Amino acid sequence: MRRGRGQDRHDQNAVDGTGGRIADGGERFPAAPGVHGRRAVLIGGAAVATATAAALVCHAATTAPPAIATAPSPASGRPAAQGDHALLLQVLAHPDDDLYFMNPDTSQAVAAGIPLVCVYVTAGEADGVNKIPGRPHPPADKSAYASARHQGLRQSYATQLGLPVFSGWRTELTTLAGGHQAEVNTLEHRGRRVELVFLDLAMHTPAGHMGAPALWRERGLPLRTVVVDGSPVRRAQMYDYDGLVDVLVALFERYRPTLVHTLDPDPDIQHSDLRTRIRDSEQPGFSDHADHTAVAAFTWAALIRWSQTAAGGPPPFAATAFRGYYNHHWPENLPEDVLHAKAAQLMPYGAAPDWQCGNPSGCGDYNVGGDRPLTNRKGWVRSTHYRYPGPRIALAQEPDGKLTGYGVLGMRAVRWRETPQGDFGRPTDLGGGPLAPALGSATLRDGRQLLLGLRLAALEGRGGSDLREIVVLEQRAPGGEFGAWTGLGNPETDPVRGRRIGVPVAVTARDGQVHLFVRDADQGISTRVRGLDGHWSPWRGLGGGPVQDGLTAVVGEDGGVHVYAPGRDTVHHWTPEGPAPLAGLPVPADAVAAAGGRLYYRAPASSALTATAGPPVDFPGYGPVTAGGAYLLGRDTVGTLQLLHRGRIQRAARDLVTLDGPTLRATPRGPVAAGLSPAARPWLWRPDSSTGTGTGTARKI
C-alpha cells in the first residue's frame, strides 16, 4: 500500500487524550464448491432486546432505562409517494467527510446535474491549529481555522462544477427551526447547483469533551456554536438534542431531498490500545470517529421523525450511509484512476498557504493539501464503503411472468409492479418502517415472497433505547397481498453488540427451507432457518471470519447452500454447518458474486475482475459485480452501468443515473437489471443482445 507518514486533519481531533476526553470516546465491552443461479439477497436488521441499552456513543454512564422497541408499521397497501425532481442532501460531521467518504458517489451525482445540498453539523474547528506540514505550528485560532476549512470546501465544489477554483459564491444567512441561524453558500453553473449549509456546532464542550457525542447522549446538555470568521452569523448560539433534531427535520422539509447521504451510526467493534486509538483518531472500541457516529445517529433520528410526521405521508426518499474510518481496516476497493479522481477533489480543499483565495483566515485545510490524502498511512481516501450493502430493488417474477420490485422509500417498504409498457408503475406501501435502505427477498417453493428488512427499532439518544431487529413480511398467496411484519430478533443478545450486525442474506434450499445469514458483531456469521412449516429456528453462530459485510448466499451445483464473504486475507466460505475454507483464492476488495460454478470479484485497488475455476474474464471497472445466470452486471471506472455476456460488454446510456446496489435477474426474455435513481424512482434496463445497446438507461452513482 502506497502510504506515507503524512498526518491527517483528524489527528488533532483524537477521540482520546488528556483533559478527560478519554471518557468521551465510545462504548466499552467485556473482554468453491460449484455454484449456480442468481444471488439471492435478503437485507435485514437487528434484535428487539430487553437488556439495558447503551448510549450510541457513550462513556461511563448512569443506569439506562429498559430498552423498548417500537412496532413495525403495518403494510397498508395504499399508494406511496413517488419522487419528482432529484435532489441530494448530505449530512456531515466535519468539513471534508463528504470528500473522504462519500466520493466518488457525490462527485458523479454533481457531474450528472443532480442538485446538491451539504449540511455540515460541526464547524470543524478542532484545536484551532491549521497545520502547515514542515513548518512550526501557527497560533491556535478556532474561528479562523473553521473559516479556512469552509473556504476549502468552496474551492473543491467550484472545481466539481467546472468553474475556477476561486469562484465567488453567494453567501446568505438563513433562519432555521427554533430561531437558529446558519450560513448558506450557493454556487450555480450551467444548470447545476451546490449549496453548503454550515451549522457550526463546536467540536468540544467547555469541559473538553467531544461535543456531538455528548449532545447525543446527555439530557439537557447545551452546546455552543463557533462564530466563524467571515460568516454572516455573528453571534454564538446554543443547541440541545431536540434543537439539532428539529433543525435537521426542518432542513429535510425545506429541501425535500430524494436522496440523503450520511455516515455510519453503528461502526464495527475495533479493539485497540490507547496509543493506537489516538494514532488512528478512533473512539474506544469502534472503528470510526465519535463525531461521525453521533452525527449519523442524529441524521437517522431526524429522518425517522420526518418520515413519520411529514404532511401527506412518508416522503419518497432513499438514503445511503457511508463507512468512515472503517476504510483503514479493510482492503482498498478503488482502482488507481477512480482513486486519483477522488483524491483530486481533496486537493483544492486542502490547498496551500500561498494560495490567493481572498479569505484572510486561510484558503483550506493545509494539513491535507497536495498529495497527502494519497500518502497518509490511514488510507481513508482509498476506499468507499456502504454501511448497508445490498440491492436497492429486490426483483421477483409473478405467476404471469411480469416483474415485481421491492425496495425502501421513506424508510418503509414499497412494491412496484411491471406495467404493460415494460416499466414499473407507481409504488404501493408495504410498511415495516423505519427500515434501513436495502431490502431483499426469497421465493418460497409455492411462489410466495418473503421480504426482509433491517429495522431501526429504537434510536432515541439521551440514554434511551437504541435497538436493531430483523423483520420479515410473508406473502399470503403467490402474486397477492402480504400479511403482517414479524420480528426475527438479532443474533446478538446485547443491544450494543446488536447494532453492529450486517445486512442479512437468504436463499431457499432445494428442500424448501429458507436459510438466513447475517454478519455478526464478531465479523463472523450467524444463521436462522425457516422450516417447511413456516417456523424459524433459533439463531446459531457459525463463527468464521473476520469478513466485511456483503454476504452472498447461493444453492450450489451440489444442491447445498453456500455463503461467501470478502475477508482481509481471502474469500471466506461457509455451509450451514459452519466454515468451509477455500484454498488459494486472492484477497477480495468487495462482495463476491457466484454463478455457474465460479466466483467473481475485484482484487484490492484493481479494476480487473478476478474469476475462479475457468478462463480469465475481461470486465474492467470498480466495485462489486452481480451475477445472474450467464450474465454479470457492474460499473466501469467512470460509473456507467455495464453488462457482460459471453465476452461482450454492453453499456447503458447515460441520461439516467442510479444509486448503489443495482440488481440483475436472468429471465426467459433475457437479462433485466433494476435499481433506484437519485429521484427515488425505479428503473429497468433490458440490454438488447442483438444490437449491443440498452433499451433502458442507467449510470451508477
C-alpha positions in Angstrom: 0.0 0.0 0.0 1.4 3.3 -1.0 1.1 5.2 2.2 3.5 7.7 3.7 3.8 9.2 7.2 1.6 12.1 6.4 -0.8 13.3 9.1 -4.5 14.0 8.6 -6.6 16.8 10.0 -8.3 14.3 12.4 -5.0 13.6 14.1 -5.6 16.8 16.1 -9.1 15.7 17.0 -8.1 12.4 18.6 -11.0 11.0 20.5 -8.8 10.0 23.4 -6.2 12.1 25.0 -5.6 14.3 28.0 -8.0 16.6 29.7 -10.6 13.9 30.4 -11.6 13.2 26.8 -10.8 9.5 27.0 -14.1 9.2 28.9 -16.0 10.5 25.9 -14.9 8.3 23.1 -17.2 5.3 22.9 -18.7 2.2 24.4 -16.7 -0.4 26.3 -17.1 -4.2 26.2 -16.1 -7.2 28.2 -13.4 -8.6 27.2 -15.6 -23.2 -4.2 -17.8 -25.7 -4.3 -19.6 -25.1 -7.7 -22.5 -22.7 -7.5 -25.2 -21.6 -9.9 -28.2 -19.4 -10.0 -28.6 -15.8 -9.1 -27.5 -14.2 -5.9 -30.5 -14.1 -3.5 -30.1 -11.3 -1.0 -32.2 -10.5 1.9 -31.5 -7.3 3.8 -32.2 -7.4 7.4 -31.7 -5.9 10.8 -31.2 -6.3 14.5 -32.7 -7.6 17.6 -35.5 -6.4 19.8 -33.8 -7.0 23.2 -34.9 -6.4 26.7 -31.5 -5.8 28.1 -30.2 -2.4 29.1 -29.5 -0.2 26.1 -26.2 1.6 26.0 -25.9 5.1 24.5 -24.8 5.4 20.9 -21.6 7.0 21.8 -21.3 6.6 25.5 -18.8 7.0 28.2 -19.3 5.7 31.7 -22.9 6.0 32.5 -25.7 6.1 34.7 -28.1 3.2 34.5 -30.1 3.3 31.3 -33.9 2.6 31.2 -35.0 -0.7 29.9 -34.7 -1.0 26.1 -38.0 -0.6 24.4 -38.6 -1.2 20.7 -41.3 0.3 18.6 -43.6 -1.9 16.5 -43.2 -2.2 12.7 -45.6 0.0 10.7 -48.2 -2.2 9.0 -48.4 -2.9 5.3 -51.2 -0.5 4.2 -51.3 -1.4 0.5 -52.1 2.2 -0.2 -50.3 4.2 -3.0 -47.0 5.5 -1.8 -45.5 8.9 -2.7 -43.2 9.0 -5.7 -40.2 11.2 -6.3 -40.3 14.0 -8.7 -37.1 16.2 -9.1 -33.9 14.6 -7.8 -32.0 16.4 -5.0 -29.2 15.0 -3.0 -28.8 16.2 0.6 -25.7 15.2 2.7 -25.4 15.5 6.5 -21.7 15.6 7.5 -20.0 15.8 10.9 -17.0 17.8 9.6 -16.0 19.7 6.5 -14.4 17.1 4.2 -16.3 14.0 5.4 -18.1 14.1 2.0 -14.8 14.3 0.1 -13.1 11.4 2.0 -16.0 9.0 2.5 -18.9 9.8 0.0 -17.0 10.3 -3.2 -17.0 9.2 -6.0 -20.7 8.9 -5.5 -21.2 12.6 -4.7 -19.0 13.9 -7.4 -20.7 11.7 -10.0 -24.0 13.0 -8.9 -22.8 16.6 -9.3 -21.5 15.7 -12.7 -24.9 14.3 -13.7 -26.6 17.5 -12.8 -28.2 16.4 -9.5 -28.6 19.5 -7.2 -26.6 19.0 -4.1 -27.1 20.4 -0.5 -24.4 19.7 2.1 -25.2 20.3 5.8 -22.1 20.5 8.0 -23.0 20.0 11.6 -19.8 21.0 13.4 -17.5 23.9 12.5 -14.5 21.6 12.2 -12.5 24.0 14.3 -10.7 21.2 16.3 -7.9 22.8 18.3 -7.8 25.8 16.0 -4.4 25.0 14.5 -4.2 24.9 10.7 -1.1 22.9 10.5 1.3 23.5 7.6 3.4 20.4 7.1 7.1 21.1 7.6 6.6 24.4 9.4 6.1 25.4 13.0 2.5 25.3 14.1 0.8 28.7 13.9 -1.1 30.1 16.9 -4.5 28.4 17.6 -7.5 30.3 16.2 -10.7 28.2 16.0 -12.7 30.8 14.2 -10.0 31.3 11.5 -9.4 27.5 11.1 -13.1 26.8 10.6 -13.2 29.6 8.1 -10.3 28.2 6.2 -11.9 24.7 6.0 -15.1 26.3 4.7 -13.1 28.1 2.1 -11.5 24.8 1.1 -15.0 23.2 0.5 -16.0 26.1 -1.7 -12.8 25.6 -3.8 -13.5 21.9 -4.1 -17.1 22.2 -5.2 -16.3 25.1 -7.6 -13.9 22.8 -9.4 -16.5 20.0 -9.4 -18.9 22.4 -11.1 -16.3 23.1 -13.8 -15.6 26.6 -12.5 -12.4 28.4 -11.5 -11.2 27.3 -8.0 -11.7 30.8 -6.5 -15.1 31.4 -8.0 -17.4 33.7 -5.9 -20.2 32.1 -4.0 -23.5 33.8 -2.9 -23.4 33.9 0.9 -26.6 34.3 2.9 -27.8 34.0 6.5 -30.8 31.8 6.9 -33.1 31.2 10.0 -33.9 27.6 10.8 -36.1 25.8 13.3 -36.0 27.3 16.8 -34.6 30.6 15.6 -31.2 29.0 14.9 -29.2 30.8 12.3 -26.9 29.3 9.7 -24.6 30.4 6.9 -25.6 29.2 3.4 -23.2 29.3 0.4 -24.6 28.8 -3.1 -22.9 28.3 -6.5 -24.6 27.5 -9.8 -23.2 26.8 -13.2 -24.9 25.6 -16.4 -28.0 24.4 -14.5 -26.1 22.6 -11.8 -26.2 23.9 -8.2 -24.4 23.3 -4.9 -25.4 24.7 -1.5 -23.3 24.5 1.6 -25.1 24.9 4.9 -22.9 25.5 8.0 -24.5 24.9 11.4 -21.1 25.4 13.1 -21.6 23.5 16.3 -18.5 23.4 18.4 -16.5 20.2 18.3 -15.9 20.2 22.1 -17.8 21.2 25.2 -16.3 23.8 27.6 -15.1 20.8 29.7 -13.1 19.5 26.7 -15.5 16.6 25.9 -16.5 15.8 22.3 -19.5 18.0 21.5 -21.7 16.0 19.1 -21.4 12.7 21.1 -22.2 14.5 24.3 -25.2 16.2 22.7 -26.5 12.8 21.6 -26.2 11.1 24.9 -26.7 13.8 27.6 -30.1 15.1 28.6 -30.4 18.9 28.8 -26.8 19.5 27.6 -26.3 22.8 25.7 -23.6 23.1 23.1 -22.5 26.4 21.7 -21.7 27.2 18.1 -18.5 28.7 16.8 -18.6 32.2 15.3 -16.6 31.6 12.2 -14.5 34.4 10.6 -16.3 36.0 7.7 -19.6 34.3 8.3 -22.8 36.3 8.3 -23.7 34.6 11.6 -22.2 37.0 14.1 -23.4 35.6 17.4 -22.9 32.3 19.2 -26.0 30.1 19.5 -27.0 27.2 21.8 -28.1 23.8 20.6 -29.5 20.9 22.6 -30.6 17.4 21.5 -34.1 18.5 20.4 -32.8 21.6 18.8 -30.5 19.8 16.4 -33.1 17.1 15.5 -35.6 19.9 14.9 -33.2 21.8 12.6 -32.3 18.6 10.6 -36.0 17.8 10.2 -36.7 21.3 9.1 -33.9 21.2 6.5 -35.3 17.9 5.1 -38.7 19.6 4.8 -37.3 22.7 3.2 -35.2 20.9 0.6 -37.3 17.7 0.2 -34.4 15.5 -0.8 -35.0 12.4 -2.8 -31.6 11.0 -1.7 -29.9 11.5 1.6 -26.2 10.7 2.3 -25.0 10.3 5.8 -22.4 8.4 7.9 -22.4 5.2 9.8 -24.5 5.1 13.1 -23.2 1.7 14.1 -19.5 1.3 13.4 -17.7 -2.0 13.8 -16.2 -3.1 17.1 -12.4 -2.4 16.9 -10.3 -3.4 19.9 -7.0 -1.4 20.2 -4.8 0.1 22.8 -4.9 3.8 23.8 -1.9 4.8 21.7 -3.3 3.1 18.6 -6.7 4.7 19.1 -5.1 8.2 19.3 -3.0 7.5 16.3 -6.0 6.3 14.2 -8.3 9.0 15.6 -10.9 6.4 16.6 -13.2 6.2 19.6 -12.6 3.5 22.2 -14.0 0.2 21.0 -15.1 1.2 17.5 -13.6 1.8 14.0 -14.7 5.4 13.5 -14.5 8.9 14.8 -17.1 9.5 17.6 -18.4 12.7 15.8 -19.2 10.6 12.7 -21.2 8.2 14.8 -23.1 10.8 16.7 -24.0 12.9 13.7 -25.1 9.8 11.8 -27.4 9.0 14.8 -28.9 12.5 14.7 -29.4 12.2 11.0 -31.2 8.8 11.2 -33.3 10.1 14.1 -34.3 13.1 12.1 -35.1 11.0 9.0 -37.3 8.8 11.2 -39.2 11.8 12.5 -39.5 13.3 9.1 -40.8 10.1 7.6 -43.4 9.7 10.3 -44.6 13.3 10.6 -44.4 14.8 7.1 -47.6 16.1 5.7 -49.0 13.8 3.1 -47.3 10.7 4.5 -43.7 9.4 4.2 -41.7 11.4 1.7 -40.2 9.5 -1.2 -36.5 9.4 -0.4 -33.7 6.9 -0.4 -30.8 7.0 2.0 -27.1 5.9 1.9 -24.9 5.5 4.9 -21.1 5.6 4.2 -18.5 3.9 6.4 -15.8 6.2 7.7 -12.5 5.1 9.4 -13.6 1.6 8.6 -11.7 2.1 5.4 -8.4 1.9 7.2 -9.1 -1.6 8.4 -10.0 -3.4 5.2 -8.5 -3.8 1.7 -8.7 -0.8 -0.6 -11.5 -1.0 -3.1 -10.8 1.9 -5.5 -8.6 1.3 -8.6 -6.0 3.9 -9.4 -7.9 6.0 -11.9 -11.0 6.1 -9.6 -8.8 6.8 -6.6 -7.0 9.7 -8.2 -10.2 11.3 -9.4 -11.5 11.1 -5.8 -8.2 12.5 -4.4 -8.3 15.4 -6.9 -11.4 16.7 -5.1 -9.4 16.9 -1.9 -6.5 18.9 -3.4 -8.4 22.2 -3.7 -9.9 21.6 -0.2 -6.5 21.2 1.4 -4.9 24.0 -0.8 -1.7 25.6 0.5 -0.8 28.8 2.4 0.5 30.6 -0.7 -2.9 30.3 -2.5 -4.5 33.7 -3.2 -8.2 32.9 -2.4 -9.1 36.2 -0.9 -10.0 34.8 2.5 -7.7 36.4 5.2 -8.4 33.4 7.5 -6.9 30.9 5.2 -7.5 29.1 1.9 -8.0 25.5 3.1 -7.1 22.7 5.5 -3.4 22.8 4.8 -2.6 19.5 6.5 -4.4 17.6 3.8 -3.2 19.6 0.8 -1.3 18.3 -2.1 -0.8 14.5 -2.3 -1.1 14.0 1.4 -4.5 12.2 1.2 -2.7 9.6 -1.0 0.4 9.3 1.2 -1.4 9.2 4.5 -0.9 5.8 6.0 -4.6 5.6 7.1 -5.7 5.4 3.5 -9.3 6.7 4.2 -9.5 8.1 0.7 -8.6 4.8 -1.0 -12.0 3.1 -0.4 -15.7 3.9 -0.4 -17.8 1.5 1.6 -21.5 1.4 2.3 -22.9 0.6 5.8 -25.9 -1.3 4.2 -24.6 -3.0 1.1 -27.2 -4.9 -1.0 -29.7 -4.5 -3.8 -31.8 -1.3 -3.8 -34.6 -3.3 -5.5 -35.3 -7.0 -4.9 -36.7 -8.4 -8.2 -39.2 -11.2 -8.3 -41.3 -12.7 -11.1 -45.0 -13.0 -10.7 -47.1 -16.1 -11.8 -48.0 -14.1 -15.0 -44.3 -13.6 -15.8 -44.2 -9.9 -15.0 -41.6 -8.5 -12.7 -42.2 -7.0 -9.3 -39.7 -4.9 -7.5 -39.4 -4.4 -3.7 -37.5 -1.5 -2.2 -37.4 1.1 0.6 -38.8 4.7 0.2 -39.2 7.0 3.1 -37.9 4.2 5.4 -40.8 2.0 4.5 -41.0 -1.0 2.2 -42.8 -0.4 -1.2 -43.8 -2.6 -4.1 -43.6 -1.7 -7.8 -45.3 -3.8 -10.5 -44.4 -4.0 -14.1 -46.8 -2.3 -16.4 -47.8 -3.5 -19.9 -45.3 -0.9 -21.2 -42.5 -2.8 -19.6 -41.6 -0.3 -16.9 -42.6 0.0 -13.2 -45.9 1.6 -12.1 -46.4 3.7 -9.0 -45.3 2.3 -5.7 -47.7 0.8 -3.1 -46.9 0.9 0.6 -45.8 -2.2 2.5 -44.9 -0.6 5.8 -42.3 -2.1 8.1 -40.6 1.2 9.0 -38.3 2.6 10.0 -36.2 0.4 7.7 -32.6 0.7 6.6 -32.0 1.4 2.9 -31.7 -2.0 1.4 -34.4 -4.7 1.1 -34.2 -8.3 0.0 -36.4 -11.2 -0.8 -36.6 -15.0 -1.0 -39.0 -17.0 -3.0 -40.8 -20.0 -1.3 -41.4 -23.2 -3.1 -45.0 -22.3 -3.7 -44.0 -19.0 -5.4 -44.8 -16.7 -2.4 -42.3 -14.0 -1.5 -40.5 -13.3 1.8 -39.3 -9.7 2.3 -36.7 -9.0 5.0 -35.5 -5.7 6.3 -33.1 -4.2 8.8 -35.2 -2.2 11.2 -34.1 0.7 13.4 -36.4 -0.5 16.2 -35.3 2.3 18.5 -33.0 5.2 18.1 -33.6 7.6 20.9 -30.4 9.1 22.2 -30.1 10.7 25.7 -29.6 7.3 27.3 -32.7 5.8 25.7 -33.2 2.7 23.7 -31.0 2.0 20.7 -32.1 -1.3 19.0 -32.0 -3.0 15.7 -34.0 -6.0 14.6 -34.5 -8.2 11.6 -38.1 -8.2 10.4 -39.9 -10.4 7.8 -43.0 -9.9 5.7 -44.7 -13.0 4.2 -46.9 -13.0 1.1 -50.3 -14.7 1.6 -50.6 -16.1 -1.9 -48.4 -16.0 -5.0 -48.8 -12.6 -6.6 -51.1 -11.5 -3.8 -51.1 -9.3 -0.7 -48.9 -9.6 2.4 -49.6 -10.3 6.0 -48.1 -8.6 9.0 -44.5 -7.9 9.7 -42.8 -10.2 12.2 -39.7 -9.7 14.2 -36.9 -12.2 13.9 -34.7 -10.7 16.6 -31.0 -10.4 16.5 -28.1 -12.9 16.8 -26.6 -10.7 19.5 -28.3 -10.6 22.9 -26.6 -7.4 24.0 -28.1 -4.4 22.2 -24.8 -2.6 21.9 -23.4 -5.5 20.0 -26.7 -5.9 18.2 -26.2 -2.6 16.5 -23.1 -4.0 14.7 -24.8 -6.7 12.7 -24.7 -6.6 8.9 -27.1 -6.9 6.1 -28.7 -10.4 6.1 -28.9 -12.6 3.0 -31.0 -15.6 2.4 -31.5 -18.4 -0.1 -34.2 -21.1 -0.5 -32.7 -24.5 -0.5 -33.8 -27.3 -2.7 -35.7 -28.9 0.1 -37.8 -25.6 0.5 -36.2 -24.4 3.7 -35.0 -20.7 3.8 -31.5 -20.1 5.2 -30.9 -16.7 6.6 -27.4 -15.4 7.3 -26.0 -12.2 8.8 -22.6 -10.9 9.6 -22.5 -10.6 13.4 -20.7 -8.3 15.8 -17.6 -10.6 15.8 -17.4 -10.3 12.0 -18.3 -14.0 11.5 -21.8 -15.1 10.5 -24.9 -16.3 12.3 -27.9 -18.1 10.8 -31.6 -18.9 11.2 -33.6 -21.4 9.1 -37.3 -21.2 8.2 -38.7 -24.7 8.1 -41.3 -26.0 5.8 -44.0 -25.4 8.4 -43.1 -21.7 8.5 -41.4 -21.7 11.8 -37.9 -20.2 12.3 -35.1 -22.0 14.2 -33.2 -20.1 16.9 -30.2 -18.0 16.0 -27.0 -20.1 15.7 -23.5 -18.7 15.4 -21.4 -20.3 12.6 -18.1 -18.4 13.5 -15.5 -17.9 10.9 -14.3 -14.5 9.6 -13.3 -11.8 10.0 -15.2 -10.6 6.9 -16.7 -7.5 5.6 -20.5 -7.2 5.1 -21.9 -8.0 1.8 -22.5 -11.8 2.1 -23.5 -13.9 -0.9 -25.8 -16.9 -0.4 -26.5 -19.4 -3.2 -27.5 -23.0 -3.8 -24.5 -24.8 -5.3 -24.4 -27.3 -8.1 -24.0 -29.9 -5.4 -27.5 -29.0 -4.1 -26.2 -27.5 -0.9 -26.3 -24.0 0.5 -23.1 -21.9 0.3 -22.2 -18.5 1.7 -19.3 -16.3 0.5 -17.9 -13.1 2.0 -14.8 -10.9 1.5 -12.2 -11.2 4.2 -8.8 -9.4 4.7 -6.9 -12.5 3.5 -9.1 -14.4 1.1 -12.7 -15.3 0.2 -14.4 -16.9 3.2 -16.8 -19.7 2.7 -19.5 -21.4 4.9 -22.1 -24.1 4.6 -25.0 -24.3 7.0 -22.8 -26.5 9.2 -20.0 -23.9 9.6 -16.8 -22.5 8.0 -15.6 -24.4 4.9 -12.3 -22.7 3.9 -11.3 -22.5 0.3 -7.6 -22.7 -0.6 -5.6 -20.3 -2.7 -8.1 -17.6 -3.5 -6.8 -14.0 -3.9 -8.0 -11.3 -1.5 -11.3 -9.6 -2.5 -11.9 -5.9 -2.1 -15.7 -6.1 -2.1 -18.6 -8.6 -2.1 -18.2 -11.8 -4.1 -20.6 -12.8 -6.8 -21.3 -16.5 -7.5 -22.8 -18.2 -10.6 -22.1 -21.2 -12.9 -19.6 -22.8 -10.6 -17.4 -19.6 -10.5 -16.8 -16.7 -8.1 -16.3 -13.1 -9.4 -14.8 -10.2 -7.6 -12.2 -7.4 -7.8 -8.9 -7.5 -6.0 -7.8 -4.6 -3.8 -7.1 -1.4 -5.7 -7.7 -3.2 -9.1 -10.0 -2.6 -11.9 -9.6 -6.1 -13.2 -12.1 -8.8 -12.4 -10.9 -12.0 -10.6 -12.8 -15.1 -11.8 -12.2 -18.6 -10.3 -12.3 -22.0 -11.9 -12.0 -21.1 -15.6 -10.6 -18.7 -18.2 -9.9 -15.0 -17.3 -12.8 -12.6 -17.6 -12.3 -9.2 -19.1 -14.7 -6.9 -17.3 -12.8 -3.8 -16.0 -14.5 -1.4 -13.6 -14.8 -0.8 -9.9 -17.0 -2.0 -7.1 -18.7 -5.4 -6.7 -20.4 -7.2 -9.6 -23.7 -9.1 -9.6 -24.2 -12.5 -11.3 -27.4 -13.7 -12.9 -27.3 -16.9 -15.0 -24.6 -16.3 -17.6 -24.6 -12.6 -17.1 -22.5 -10.2 -15.0 -23.6 -6.7 -14.0 -21.2 -4.0 -12.7 -19.9 -0.5 -13.4 -17.0 0.8 -15.4 -14.4 3.1 -13.9 -16.5 6.3 -14.6 -19.6 4.7 -13.0 -21.5 3.6 -16.1 -23.6 0.5 -15.7 -22.4 -2.4 -17.9 -23.4 -6.0 -18.6 -21.1 -8.8 -19.6 -22.3 -11.8 -21.6 -20.1 -14.3 -23.4 -17.2 -11.9 -23.5 -19.3 -8.9 -24.8 -19.8 -5.8 -22.8 -22.9 -3.7 -23.2 -23.1 -0.3 -21.5 -26.3 1.5 -20.5 -26.9 5.0 -21.8 -26.0 7.9 -19.5 -29.2 10.0 -19.4 -30.3 8.3 -16.2 -28.2 7.8 -13.1 -28.6 5.1 -10.5 -27.7 4.6 -6.8 -25.5 1.8 -5.4 -26.9 -1.7 -5.4 -28.2 -2.4 -8.9 -29.6 -5.9 -9.2 -29.8 -8.4 -12.0 -32.2 -11.2 -12.9 -32.0 -13.7 -15.8 -35.5 -14.2 -17.3 -36.8 -16.2 -20.2 -36.8 -13.0 -22.2 -33.2 -12.2 -21.3 -31.4 -10.3 -18.5 -33.1 -7.5 -16.6 -31.2 -5.0 -14.4 -33.0 -2.8 -11.9 -32.2 -0.1 -9.4 -33.2 3.3 -7.9 -32.4 6.7 -9.4 -31.5 9.7 -7.3 -35.1 10.8 -7.8 -36.1 7.8 -5.7 -37.7 6.2 -8.8 -37.1 2.7 -10.0 -35.5 1.9 -13.4 -35.4 -1.2 -15.5 -32.7 -2.0 -18.1 -33.1 -4.7 -20.7 -30.0 -5.0 -22.7 -30.6 -5.8 -26.4 -28.4 -8.8 -27.1 -28.7 -8.4 -30.9 -27.5 -4.8 -31.1 -25.3 -4.3 -28.1 -27.3 -1.4 -26.9 -29.6 -1.0 -23.9 -33.3 -0.2 -24.1 -33.1 1.4 -20.6 -30.7 3.9 -19.3 -28.6 3.9 -16.2 -25.4 5.2 -14.7 -24.0 4.2 -11.4 -23.6 6.9 -8.7 
